[in-house]
């Protein structure tokens, strides 16, 4: 390996806050017919990630991100969009 391949790359910290969002999601059963006693409840979800966008209707959390050395150009992976109406609690970590 060359010296360049072994040298550490500089890491640019993300400019977004890291948050935990507890939110309510819909759920369904897998059966085709269900009795009233077996109806599914809502699911309570805990998601953590960088709060990369907030709109009037939702927040968008990214679990992974990369900037490839350019602090002005980011790419995101594993992004979840959560409607504000579903959020129970949001905490900056």
N, C-alpha and C positions, 0 to 999 in steps of 0.2 A: 504494500500500500504506500501511496505517496504521503508526504508530510501534510499536504493539504487535506487528504481524506481523513487523517488522524486528528487534525486540529478541531477543537470544539467550535461550533457555530454560535454566533451571538443569538440570544433569545430575546425577542421583543415582547414585553408583557402585553397582554390584551387590554384594550382600553375600556372594556365593559365590566360591570360588576358581576361577581359570581353569586348566584342566588339559589335558594331552595324554595320551591313552590309546592304547596300541598293543594291538590285540586280534586274535584269530583268528576268522574268520567262515567259514561254510560256502560252498561254491561248487558250481555245477552246469554241465554242458555244455548246449548248445542243441540238440544232435543227438538224434534219437530212439534211435539205437543207437551204442554206443561200444566200441571195442576196449580191451583191458586196458592197452595202451600209451598210450592217450589219455585215461585217467581223470583228472578234474580234481583239483588239489591244493587245500588250504585256502587261503583268501585272508588275507593279513595287512593289516589296516586301521589307519590312523592317523586318530584323531578328536581335534579340539580344541574346547573349549567350556567354559562355566561348569558346574561340578559342582553342579547344583541339587537333587539328591536322591541319597541313598545308602541302600539297603535291605540286608537280609541276603542277597538274591539278585543285586542289580544296582546299577549306577550309572546316573544319567540326566544326559546332557550337553545343554545348550541352546546352539545356535549364535547365536541372536538373542534379545533380550528387550527389553521396554519396560515402563515403570512409569507413563507418562502423567502424571508429576509427583507421584505419590503413592508415597513410598518404602516403604509397607507393602503395596502391591498390584502384583504383577508378573504379566506375561503372557509366555509363552515361545513361540519359534518354532524349527522344525527340531530337535526333541528326539529324541535317539537313546538307547535303553535298551540297555546292554551287560551281559550276565551276568558276574558275577565269575569264573566258570569259564572264560570266554573271554579274560580280560585277561592279557596277557603283561607289560605294564609300564604304570604310571601315574605321571606326573610333574606336580607343580604348577609352572606357569610364572610 
